[in-house]
Amino acid sequence: MKLNDTIKLDTYKIVIPNGLIYHIPEFIPLQESKKLFIFLVRSLFWRKDSIQLFGKKIMQPRLTAWYGEPNLVYTYSGLELQTIPWTYTLLQIKNQIEATGIGNYNAVLINYYRNGNDSVGYHADDEPELGYCPIIAILSLGETRKLQMKPKKSKDSTLSFMLKNGDLFIMAGATQHFWYHQIPKEKTIKNPRISLTFRKIVAT
Ligand SMILES: O=C(O)CCC(=O)C(=O)O
């Protein structure tokens, strides 16, 4: 999708109880997504960190990278990440996502799931530095993976979205305050995926 293409946002809007989602399939066309995936896997600075989970130190079951405006710090699960400055390509993608009119972003946490054994457990992106009602925009590249959502408190049912190569998935409104999300392990999946999760750090 080119910067000046107009997107009919309402077509992609999914209103959920106490939350708002936009799922835009093939936001990046397939051929471009394939090239972008290879380029990013090869060129980004990937970290393999351990995190604190229920008082225990464990290796994160995926690789990550943290880029953005200088000196932004993001703290989660006992980890403190300091931004690497935007690359040209990441900045282009950020601009393209902002051109949808949903959200402004100053950093991106990138996840590299090497196969279906890699995952991220249920959590909400509700850290204080993301402020009130944070908007999280996820560009999915590579293998299709399932993103599941479950309510933090209410008895609303669990939601499931298949994120394909090139899809843009945006969690907006109060979603982070009322819902958890995860990428579950799927043992049959052999191929890798990366997710670029654009966010805005408002206080550090
Ligand atoms: O990989 C994804 O699509 C989700 C990643 C995620 O939940 C996160 O980075 O907070």
The ligand as an SDF file (V2000), in Angstrom:
LIG
                    3D

 10  9  0  0  0  0  0  0  0  0999 V2000
    3.8300  -10.7940   17.7380 O   0  0  0  0  0  0  0  0  0  0  0  0
    2.7810  -10.2130   17.9120 C   0  0  0  0  0  0  0  0  0  0  0  0
    1.9620  -10.0470   17.0210 O   0  0  0  0  0  0  0  0  0  0  0  0
    2.4160   -9.6770   19.2760 C   0  0  0  0  0  0  0  0  0  0  0  0
    3.6120   -9.2100   20.0430 C   0  0  0  0  0  0  0  0  0  0  0  0
    3.2520   -8.6510   21.3690 C   0  0  0  0  0  0  0  0  0  0  0  0
    2.2770   -9.0210   21.9620 O   0  0  0  0  0  0  0  0  0  0  0  0
    4.0960   -7.6270   21.9690 C   0  0  0  0  0  0  0  0  0  0  0  0
    5.1870   -7.3290   21.4670 O   0  0  0  0  0  0  0  0  0  0  0  0
    3.6630   -7.0500   22.9830 O   0  0  0  0  0  0  0  0  0  0  0  0
  1  2  2  0
  2  3  1  0
  2  4  1  0
  4  5  1  0
  5  6  1  0
  6  7  2  0
  6  8  1  0
  8  9  2  0
  8 10  1  0
M  END
$$$$
